[in-house]
């Protein structure tokens, strides 16, 4: 019944259909024979969240599967069967059996549609959920053919509600774009995107997205590079006023974006062989935490609780009890609260992200 206890829980690729094109860089890093952009530009990691794709009948799309000791199961089912082991009593008393975090790889071939996510307060009032969709972007790389990679974040020149409603209804994207300035991004940059802030990801960006565990989104733009967003997916089955109610119209000059939503790393531990930093913590958001660790040689890594661990550079061997796995770039595992530590051996250096629920640090 508890065959997963003490085992290394590996997360195989979990590509999810979206309304925009991308995925070539993920294909290449996964070792696929003919990497190409298509309708599966995202890889959902440690997911207990169903993707909201109204026009698809794919069972369990979005839910992560876990492999261990020759077995396979949905992560959501394992957590439900053994919540104290996976999440710990303190987490359970505060949040129940919801891990309160979702992680993705996102690889954009085109600019994503202008969109907005709800805050947790909005979700509680209108969506019967304690989670909104505040998210963070950790930029891993950009495509060499894209000269100036960018994101849009917040209205630099906010329209009136009436004007924005007209832009959305008429799909006047030229006017909508004039409300924003491009924010240049490069590998290593980290930004938090709070619920309510209008935004879009530019083309040619590969990132790790860390977020509250929902697929809530209101799209302000319906046609991106020839892909039309189905009507039920535009405003979550509601109308344009629902999306407008979700939005923050606060003016957000570029310097305000940098000071409020760009995350500066904070060193937690540093030695000749190990460097650990907090990338996202309570300085910017209380929705989740993200650490980045670079190490070389052999080290014991101690768990801080339920963790989604991703290799973003290099490779390493990990061991627990009588198991040992070799992990390379993009590989990922789930570490339950009840697993105290892992042995990590990285002869040539490895960098990994630790994505943690709220209240962990």
DAHU-V408759 format. One record per helix or strand of 2 or more residues. SS is the DSSP state (hx for helix, st for strand). FROM is the first residue (numbers start at 1). TO is the last residue. Records with the same first field share a line. If there is no record, write none. Layout:
SS->FROM-TO / FROM-TO
//
This chain:
st->9-10 / 15-16 / 38-39 / 42-45 / 65-68 / 71-74 / 102-108 / 115-116 / 135-142 / 150-153 / 183-184 / 190-193 / 199-201 / 205-211 / 218-219 / 223-224 / 227-228 / 266-270 / 274-280 / 288-302 / 307-314 / 316-320 / 323-327 / 332-335 / 341-357
hx->24-30 / 75-81 / 83-87 / 89-95 / 120-126 / 161-170 / 173-177 / 231-234 / 240-246 / 254-261
//
